[in-house]
């Protein structure tokens, strides 16, 4: 595969001054401490599958769960456990996010994933499944028909699939049974947590709050802004400050995903004076065998004659590029594009620039 065909993405945040100085609302970059989602998990059974469920002989947990469920419904199959051979049942794990301030009776979405060797969950129905929190308490109960955008078809000689047929979702498939106790209106202090910790951004948030409602906030660390209410109503105070605009600041960082060839650079990336040369020797060998067929009644034999074609690309058209000190992201991208650098080569170049001490940014490789 030609590495230049791999998609490359640049976050060109510094191309326009207006973009670099873009203002965002406080509520878009912070969270109120204590206001959070909680993860829920449960184990259940999906029934009604069209022969694509678990094989009971291979999945003991599915067989035992099925027997236990039938016993609770008054059907005794314990003595005939070995005779069970249905393929329309699958054991699944059910996960959900319990939103903050979710009240008893409200509905939440759930995700279902096959646990055994079921091949397709499409068309199945999830039976009543308790969803537990980290403390072991039941906070919601899920049930309903599964919805999946995956497509899977299999024939004797070939098969086709799109998406993951062994996972599905149920919109509003669980009912909240227990609330997480948290009273926001009873607090005398609030703490705002930055989603991207930065000391400059934290100080700007504190300054914006103090300018709008009085000297009640202070940045305590790069992630936290503490607000002392002093008798003010917490809800009214949050409503007054959450829409205040600020200009967030970010550290210089380059993120590289080698698997996909994706490169994202922040606006604050700077380069010291450095010379860049890029070029590879590419040798392509193509085998095109020729078949020599003897004439009729000649008693000859069919032979294959090898035919090899070799192409060498030294990429001599690549030149040496120089980046002056203080080069910005735009300068770096323009220079590397002028050299005809592909994504894979660009990853190696950035690593080399960082190793030379000329890339003034964190290089994060995933």
Buried (B, 14 or more C-beta within 10 A) or exposed (E): EEBEEBEBBBBBBBBEEEEEEEEEEBBEBBBBBEBEEBEBBBBBBBBBBEEBBBBBEEBEEBBBBBBEBBEEEEEEBEEEEEEBEBBBBBBBBBBBEBBBEBEEEBBBEBBBEBBBBBBBBBBBBBBEBBBBBEEEEEBBBBBBEBBBEBEBEEEEEEEEEEEBBBBBEBEEBBBBBEBBEEEBEEBEEBBBBBEEEBEBBBBBBBBBBBEBBEEBBBBEEBBBBBBEBEEBEBEEBBEBBBEBEBEBBEEBBBBBBEEEBBBBBBBBBBBBEBEBEBBEEEEEEEEEEEEEEEEEEEEEEEEEEEEEEEEEEEEEEBEEBEBEEEBBBEBBBEBBEEBBBBBBBBBEBBBBBBEEEBBBBEBEEE
